Amino acid sequence: MAQLKDDCFAFDGGLMPVDDALSALAERVTCVAGTETVSLRNALGRVLAEDVASPRNVPPHDNSAVDGYAVFHSDLNPDGETRLPVAGRIAAGHPLDGPASPGNAYQIFTGAPVPPGADGVQASGPDTIFMEEDAARDGDTVILPAGLKKGSNRRFAGEDVKEGDVILRAGQRLRAQEIGLAASVGRGELAVRKPLKAAVFSTGDEVRDPSDDAPEGCIFDANRYTVMSLLDGLGCAVTDLGILPDDPDAIADALDAAAGDHDLLITSGGVSAGEEDHVKAAVERQGSVHFWRLAIKPGRPIALGQVGDTAFVGLPGNPVAAMVTFMVIARPLIMMLTGAADTDAPRFPVKAGFPYKKKTGRREWARVKLAFNGGGMPLAEKHHSSGAGILTSMVEADGLVELPEDMTELAEGATVDFLPFREVT
């Protein structure tokens, strides 16, 4: 397991804009995930650890884009129909046996290789392909209409990928299309980053697992399951440390044991300076912890630190604040630790269906549901609740509208940036 720099999360500033926080992380955090080679079937969602260059052209040969007839354009009558003998049949995987000759037409099917000319070179073979529905077959001949341009319906070797092209870059998170592209050049395996090993825990004598009973004065542990699910979505290998008691020694021992074979420790709540908040002291016994006071709402405080060489993230305790800070800070951090090149999620323009006032100097996120009325931009309707503890507001929303630091008042109908949950969960 690679090591983080000592105290890489130290920050002595005051209230920090979120972009400054992300820039600071990018400067200080390096990839800690090792590499392994996996089959394409096991590569989905993984972060590529190598550049991939193509050993071949794709397609590997000139081929037909349609079912029809391949001809030499020079044989065509420019002023009327052309009748040519059909001298061969070419299907995908079954090339013509021998070269093609001028004065002939060749029945050809989609994807089949265009035959070479007499010199064995494809470029000197048939250069134009008629669609089957535009041709009329008459026994062993075909009747072709006038007017088709030279080169029509012919796809060229290397049209998609040329031999030697770098088709995938290290740091890309592999989607179905990247895996398909790797397969198209003959790669059955890829070198990828190993899943980040993350341990998740909760603390508190009042916290109960949802599989247990919750006596009076107790609550069910929603945040741990939310965080584990978010980590699953990022391809992490998640260890559930369960609920630790309000016992400083027990917490310190659990963190120390987990740090030895994990890349990340993460919790929510329990890291403030209260008498019953023991996580901060436990982390500091084994390493260091720093509070990053972010100029955001919801979710201003987030604790970042290390237990030995293992990163520690302490999210806010309120469930909405925990999710938002995970999306905007913990998720990019995890992507950096995993070696991903693109750590930010895309935003999309939408129209605000609500007015809004906010403080300057603070970035805020409003929970919204999109309405599609059949024309123009989607309309973002704000959820009626803005409380940081209202988890139903996240369930009933499609994502977050992002309101920048310099904005103080949002007018209804203005264009705003929208962060879909599907991009970060």
C-alpha positions as CSV (number, residue, x, y, z in Angstrom):
1,M,0.0,0.0,0.0
2,A,1.4,3.4,-1.0
3,Q,1.9,6.1,1.6
4,L,0.4,9.5,1.9
5,K,2.7,12.4,2.7
6,D,2.9,13.2,6.4
7,D,0.2,15.6,7.5
8,C,-1.0,16.1,3.9
9,F,-4.4,17.3,5.2
10,A,-3.0,20.1,7.4
11,F,-4.7,23.4,6.7
12,D,-4.4,26.5,9.0
13,G,-6.7,28.9,7.0
14,G,-10.2,30.1,7.9
15,L,-13.4,29.6,6.0
16,M,-12.3,28.1,2.7
17,P,-14.1,28.2,-0.7
18,V,-14.8,24.7,-2.0
19,D,-12.7,25.2,-5.1
20,D,-9.7,26.1,-2.9
21,A,-10.3,23.0,-0.9
22,L,-10.3,20.8,-4.0
23,S,-7.1,22.5,-5.3
24,A,-5.4,21.9,-2.0
25,L,-6.3,18.2,-2.1
26,A,-5.1,17.9,-5.7
27,E,-1.7,19.4,-4.7
28,R,-1.3,17.2,-1.6
29,V,-3.0,13.8,-2.3
30,T,-1.4,11.1,-4.5
31,C,-2.7,7.8,-5.7
32,V,-2.3,5.0,-3.1
33,A,-4.0,2.2,-5.0
34,G,-1.9,-0.6,-6.4
35,T,-2.4,-2.1,-9.8
36,E,-3.7,-5.5,-11.1
37,T,-4.6,-7.0,-14.4
38,V,-8.2,-8.0,-14.9
39,S,-10.3,-9.4,-17.7
40,L,-12.6,-7.0,-19.6
41,R,-15.6,-8.6,-17.9
42,N,-14.2,-7.4,-14.6
43,A,-13.0,-4.0,-15.7
44,L,-16.3,-2.0,-15.5
45,G,-16.0,1.0,-13.2
46,R,-12.3,0.5,-12.5
47,V,-9.6,3.2,-13.0
48,L,-7.2,2.4,-15.9
49,A,-3.6,2.2,-14.7
50,E,-2.0,2.3,-18.2
51,D,-2.2,4.0,-21.5
52,V,-3.6,1.7,-24.1
53,A,-2.3,1.9,-27.7
54,S,-3.9,0.0,-30.5
55,P,-1.9,-2.7,-32.2
56,R,-4.1,-2.6,-35.3
57,N,-6.4,-0.6,-37.4
58,V,-10.1,-0.6,-36.6
59,P,-11.7,-1.6,-38.9
60,P,-8.7,-3.7,-40.1
61,H,-9.7,-3.5,-43.8
62,D,-11.8,-1.4,-46.1
63,N,-15.3,-2.7,-45.9
64,S,-18.9,-2.2,-46.9
65,A,-21.3,0.0,-45.0
66,V,-24.3,-1.7,-46.6
67,D,-25.6,-4.8,-48.3
68,G,-25.3,-4.3,-52.0
69,Y,-22.9,-4.4,-54.9
70,A,-19.2,-3.3,-55.1
71,V,-18.1,-1.9,-58.4
72,F,-15.3,0.2,-60.1
73,H,-16.7,3.7,-60.5
74,S,-14.9,4.0,-63.8
75,D,-17.2,1.3,-65.2
76,L,-20.4,3.3,-64.6
77,N,-22.3,5.1,-67.3
78,P,-22.6,8.7,-66.0
79,D,-25.7,9.4,-68.1
80,G,-27.8,6.2,-67.6
81,E,-28.1,2.7,-66.2
82,T,-25.1,0.4,-66.1
83,R,-25.4,-3.4,-66.5
84,L,-22.6,-5.5,-65.0
85,P,-22.0,-9.2,-64.5
86,V,-22.0,-10.3,-60.9
87,A,-18.6,-12.1,-60.6
88,G,-18.6,-13.0,-56.9
89,R,-20.2,-12.9,-53.5
90,I,-18.4,-11.4,-50.4
91,A,-19.8,-11.8,-46.9
92,A,-18.3,-10.8,-43.5
93,G,-15.6,-13.3,-42.6
94,H,-15.6,-14.7,-46.2
95,P,-13.4,-12.5,-48.4
96,L,-13.3,-12.9,-52.2
97,D,-11.2,-15.7,-53.4
98,G,-8.7,-13.7,-55.5
99,P,-8.6,-10.1,-56.8
100,A,-11.5,-8.1,-58.2
101,S,-11.4,-7.1,-61.9
102,P,-12.9,-4.0,-63.6
103,G,-16.0,-4.6,-65.7
104,N,-17.6,-6.7,-62.9
105,A,-19.9,-6.2,-59.9
106,Y,-19.5,-8.1,-56.7
107,Q,-22.3,-8.8,-54.3
108,I,-21.2,-7.6,-50.9
109,F,-22.7,-7.6,-47.4
110,T,-22.3,-5.1,-44.5
111,G,-18.9,-5.4,-42.9
112,A,-17.4,-7.6,-45.6
113,P,-14.0,-6.6,-46.8
114,V,-13.7,-4.8,-50.1
115,P,-11.6,-7.0,-52.3
116,P,-8.2,-5.9,-53.6
117,G,-7.4,-5.2,-57.2
118,A,-5.1,-7.2,-59.4
119,D,-2.0,-5.8,-57.6
120,G,-3.4,-7.1,-54.2
121,V,-4.0,-3.6,-52.8
122,Q,-7.5,-2.8,-51.6
123,A,-7.2,0.8,-52.8
124,S,-7.0,-0.4,-56.4
125,G,-10.1,-2.7,-56.1
126,P,-13.8,-1.7,-56.3
127,D,-14.2,1.8,-55.0
128,T,-18.0,2.3,-54.9
129,I,-20.8,0.3,-53.3
130,F,-24.5,0.5,-54.3
131,M,-27.2,-0.3,-51.8
132,E,-29.1,-3.4,-52.6
133,E,-32.4,-1.6,-52.7
134,D,-31.0,0.8,-55.4
135,A,-29.9,-2.1,-57.7
136,A,-32.0,-4.5,-59.8
137,R,-30.8,-8.1,-60.1
138,D,-31.4,-9.7,-63.5
139,G,-30.0,-13.3,-63.4
140,D,-26.2,-13.1,-63.3
141,T,-26.2,-9.4,-63.9
142,V,-27.1,-6.3,-61.9
143,I,-28.6,-3.1,-63.2
144,L,-27.3,0.0,-61.5
145,P,-28.7,3.6,-61.7
146,A,-26.7,6.6,-62.6
147,G,-25.6,9.4,-60.2
148,L,-23.8,7.6,-57.3
149,K,-20.7,9.4,-56.1
150,K,-17.3,7.6,-56.2
151,G,-16.5,6.1,-52.8
152,S,-20.1,5.9,-51.6
153,N,-20.9,3.3,-48.8
154,R,-17.2,2.3,-48.5
155,R,-15.7,2.4,-45.0
156,F,-11.9,2.6,-44.8
157,A,-9.3,0.7,-42.7
158,G,-8.4,2.7,-39.6
159,E,-11.5,4.9,-39.9
160,D,-12.2,4.5,-36.2
161,V,-8.7,3.7,-34.8
162,K,-5.3,3.7,-36.5
163,E,-2.5,1.4,-35.5
164,G,-0.4,3.0,-32.8
165,D,-3.2,5.4,-31.6
166,V,-3.5,5.8,-27.9
167,I,-7.2,5.0,-27.4
168,L,-7.4,5.0,-23.6
169,R,-5.5,7.0,-21.1
170,A,-4.3,6.0,-17.6
171,G,-6.7,7.5,-15.0
172,Q,-9.9,7.0,-17.0
173,R,-12.7,5.3,-15.2
174,L,-13.9,2.5,-17.4
175,R,-17.4,2.6,-18.8
176,A,-19.0,0.1,-21.2
177,Q,-17.8,2.2,-24.2
178,E,-14.1,2.1,-23.1
179,I,-14.3,-1.6,-22.5
180,G,-15.9,-2.1,-25.9
181,L,-13.1,0.0,-27.5
182,A,-10.4,-2.1,-25.8
183,A,-12.1,-5.2,-27.1
184,S,-12.2,-3.8,-30.6
185,V,-8.4,-3.7,-30.8
186,G,-7.9,-7.2,-29.3
187,R,-7.3,-6.4,-25.6
188,G,-8.8,-9.1,-23.4
189,E,-7.2,-7.7,-20.2
190,L,-6.4,-4.3,-18.8
191,A,-4.1,-3.0,-16.1
192,V,-6.3,-1.2,-13.6
193,R,-6.1,0.3,-10.1
194,K,-7.0,-2.0,-7.3
195,P,-10.2,-1.0,-5.5
196,L,-9.6,1.5,-2.7
197,K,-10.0,-0.3,0.6
198,A,-12.3,1.8,2.8
199,A,-13.4,1.0,6.3
200,V,-16.7,2.7,7.6
201,F,-17.8,3.0,11.1
202,S,-20.2,4.9,13.4
203,T,-19.9,5.8,17.0
204,G,-22.4,6.5,19.8
205,D,-24.1,4.5,22.5
206,E,-27.4,5.8,21.2
207,V,-26.9,4.5,17.6
208,R,-28.4,1.2,16.7
209,D,-28.1,-0.9,13.5
210,P,-31.4,-1.1,11.6
211,S,-31.4,-4.8,12.1
212,D,-31.6,-4.3,15.9
213,D,-34.2,-2.7,18.1
214,A,-34.0,1.0,18.9
215,P,-35.1,1.6,22.6
216,E,-36.3,5.1,23.7
217,G,-33.5,7.6,23.2
218,C,-31.8,5.7,20.4
219,I,-31.7,6.2,16.7
220,F,-31.1,3.9,13.7
221,D,-27.8,4.3,11.9
222,A,-28.7,5.7,8.5
223,N,-25.4,7.5,7.7
224,R,-23.2,4.4,7.8
225,Y,-25.4,2.6,5.3
226,T,-25.6,5.7,3.1
227,V,-21.8,6.2,3.1
228,M,-21.1,2.5,2.4
229,S,-23.5,2.6,-0.5
230,L,-21.8,5.8,-1.9
231,L,-18.4,4.0,-1.6
232,D,-19.8,0.9,-3.3
233,G,-20.9,3.2,-6.2
234,L,-17.3,4.3,-6.6
235,G,-15.9,0.8,-6.8
236,C,-14.4,0.7,-3.3
237,A,-13.8,-2.5,-1.3
238,V,-15.8,-1.6,1.8
239,T,-15.3,-3.0,5.3
240,D,-18.1,-2.4,7.7
241,L,-16.6,-1.8,11.2
242,G,-20.1,-1.4,12.6
243,I,-21.0,0.9,15.5
244,L,-18.2,1.6,18.0
245,P,-19.1,2.5,21.6
246,D,-18.4,5.9,23.2
247,D,-15.2,4.6,24.6
248,P,-11.9,6.4,23.6
249,D,-9.8,3.3,24.0
250,A,-12.1,1.1,21.9
251,I,-12.3,3.6,19.1
252,A,-8.5,4.1,19.1
253,D,-7.9,0.4,19.0
254,A,-10.4,-0.1,16.2
255,L,-8.9,2.7,14.1
256,D,-5.4,1.4,14.6
257,A,-6.3,-2.1,13.6
258,A,-8.2,-0.9,10.5
259,A,-5.5,1.5,9.4
260,G,-3.1,-1.3,8.9
261,D,-4.9,-2.8,5.9
262,H,-7.1,0.0,4.6
263,D,-6.5,3.1,2.4
264,L,-9.3,5.1,3.9
265,L,-11.3,5.4,7.2
266,I,-14.5,7.3,7.1
267,T,-17.3,8.1,9.5
268,S,-19.9,10.8,10.1
269,G,-20.4,12.9,13.2
270,G,-18.6,12.4,16.5
271,V,-15.6,14.5,15.6
272,S,-16.4,17.8,17.4
273,A,-15.0,18.9,20.7
274,G,-17.9,17.7,22.9
275,E,-17.4,15.5,25.9
276,E,-19.0,12.5,24.2
277,D,-17.2,13.1,20.8
278,H,-14.3,10.7,21.1
279,V,-13.4,10.1,17.4
280,K,-11.2,13.2,17.1
281,A,-9.1,12.3,20.2
282,A,-8.8,8.7,19.0
283,V,-7.6,9.8,15.6
284,E,-5.1,12.2,17.1
285,R,-3.7,9.4,19.3
286,Q,-2.7,7.5,16.2
287,G,-2.1,10.4,13.8
288,S,-3.6,13.8,13.1
289,V,-6.9,15.4,12.3
290,H,-7.8,18.8,10.9
291,F,-11.1,20.6,10.5
292,W,-11.6,22.2,7.1
293,R,-14.2,24.9,7.6
294,L,-15.7,25.1,4.1
295,A,-17.8,28.0,2.8
296,I,-20.6,25.8,1.8
297,K,-24.2,24.9,2.9
298,P,-25.2,22.3,3.9
299,G,-22.1,20.6,5.4
300,R,-19.6,23.3,6.4
301,P,-17.3,21.3,8.7
302,I,-15.4,18.2,7.5
303,A,-12.5,16.5,9.3
304,L,-9.6,15.3,7.2
305,G,-6.6,13.5,8.7
306,Q,-4.5,10.4,8.9
307,V,-4.2,7.4,11.1
308,G,-0.6,6.3,10.3
309,D,-0.5,6.4,6.5
310,T,-4.2,5.9,6.1
311,A,-6.5,8.8,5.2
312,F,-9.3,9.6,7.6
313,V,-12.5,11.5,6.6
314,G,-15.0,12.7,9.2
315,L,-18.3,13.8,7.6
316,P,-20.9,15.9,9.3
317,G,-23.5,14.0,11.3
318,N,-26.6,15.4,9.7
319,P,-27.5,13.0,6.9
320,V,-28.0,15.6,4.1
321,A,-24.8,17.4,5.1
322,A,-23.0,14.1,5.2
323,M,-24.1,13.3,1.6
324,V,-23.4,16.7,0.2
325,T,-19.9,16.9,1.7
326,F,-19.2,13.3,0.5
327,M,-20.2,14.3,-3.0
328,V,-18.2,17.5,-3.2
329,I,-15.1,16.7,-1.0
330,A,-14.9,13.0,-0.1
331,R,-15.7,11.7,-3.6
332,P,-13.0,13.8,-5.3
333,L,-10.5,12.8,-2.6
334,I,-11.4,9.1,-3.2
335,M,-10.9,9.5,-6.9
336,M,-7.5,11.1,-6.3
337,L,-6.5,8.2,-4.0
338,T,-7.6,5.8,-6.7
339,G,-5.6,7.5,-9.4
340,A,-8.5,8.8,-11.4
341,A,-7.6,11.7,-13.8
342,D,-11.0,13.3,-13.7
343,T,-12.2,13.9,-10.2
344,D,-15.0,16.3,-10.7
345,A,-18.5,15.4,-11.7
346,P,-20.2,17.3,-14.6
347,R,-22.8,19.9,-14.1
348,F,-25.6,20.7,-16.6
349,P,-27.6,23.9,-17.2
350,V,-31.2,24.0,-16.1
351,K,-33.8,26.7,-15.5
352,A,-34.5,27.6,-11.8
353,G,-38.2,27.2,-11.0
354,F,-37.8,29.1,-7.7
355,P,-36.3,32.4,-6.4
356,Y,-33.6,32.1,-3.7
357,K,-31.6,34.4,-1.5
358,K,-28.2,33.5,0.1
359,K,-25.2,34.9,1.8
360,T,-22.3,36.0,-0.4
361,G,-19.0,34.2,-0.1
362,R,-20.7,30.8,0.4
363,R,-21.5,28.1,-2.1
364,E,-24.9,26.5,-1.6
365,W,-26.7,23.5,-2.9
366,A,-30.5,23.3,-3.2
367,R,-32.2,19.9,-3.5
368,V,-34.3,19.9,-6.7
369,K,-36.5,17.8,-8.8
370,L,-36.5,18.3,-12.6
371,A,-39.6,18.9,-14.6
372,F,-39.6,18.3,-18.3
373,N,-42.3,20.3,-20.1
374,G,-41.3,19.4,-23.7
375,G,-39.4,22.5,-24.6
376,G,-36.2,24.2,-23.7
377,M,-34.2,23.5,-20.5
378,P,-35.5,21.3,-17.8
379,L,-37.1,23.2,-14.9
380,A,-35.6,22.7,-11.4
381,E,-38.2,22.7,-8.7
382,K,-36.8,23.2,-5.2
383,H,-37.7,20.8,-2.4
384,H,-39.9,22.3,0.2
385,S,-37.5,21.4,3.0
386,S,-33.9,22.7,3.3
387,G,-33.1,21.1,6.6
388,A,-29.7,19.3,6.8
389,G,-31.4,16.4,8.7
390,I,-34.3,15.8,6.2
391,L,-33.1,12.7,4.4
392,T,-36.4,12.4,2.5
393,S,-35.5,15.6,0.7
394,M,-32.6,13.7,-1.0
395,V,-34.9,10.7,-1.9
396,E,-37.4,13.1,-3.5
397,A,-34.8,15.1,-5.4
398,D,-33.0,14.3,-8.7
399,G,-29.9,16.3,-7.7
400,L,-28.6,19.6,-6.5
401,V,-28.7,23.1,-8.0
402,E,-25.3,24.7,-7.3
403,L,-25.3,28.4,-6.3
404,P,-21.9,30.0,-6.6
405,E,-20.2,32.1,-3.9
406,D,-20.7,35.5,-5.6
407,M,-24.5,35.0,-6.0
408,T,-26.7,36.6,-3.4
409,E,-30.1,36.4,-5.1
410,L,-31.4,33.9,-7.7
411,A,-34.2,35.0,-9.9
412,E,-36.8,32.5,-10.9
413,G,-36.2,31.5,-14.5
414,A,-32.4,32.1,-14.4
415,T,-30.0,29.4,-15.7
416,V,-28.2,27.5,-13.0
417,D,-25.8,24.5,-12.8
418,F,-27.4,21.2,-11.9
419,L,-25.5,18.3,-10.4
420,P,-27.4,15.0,-11.0
421,F,-27.3,12.4,-8.2
422,R,-26.6,9.8,-10.9
423,E,-23.2,11.4,-11.5
424,V,-22.1,11.2,-7.9
425,T,-23.9,8.1,-6.5
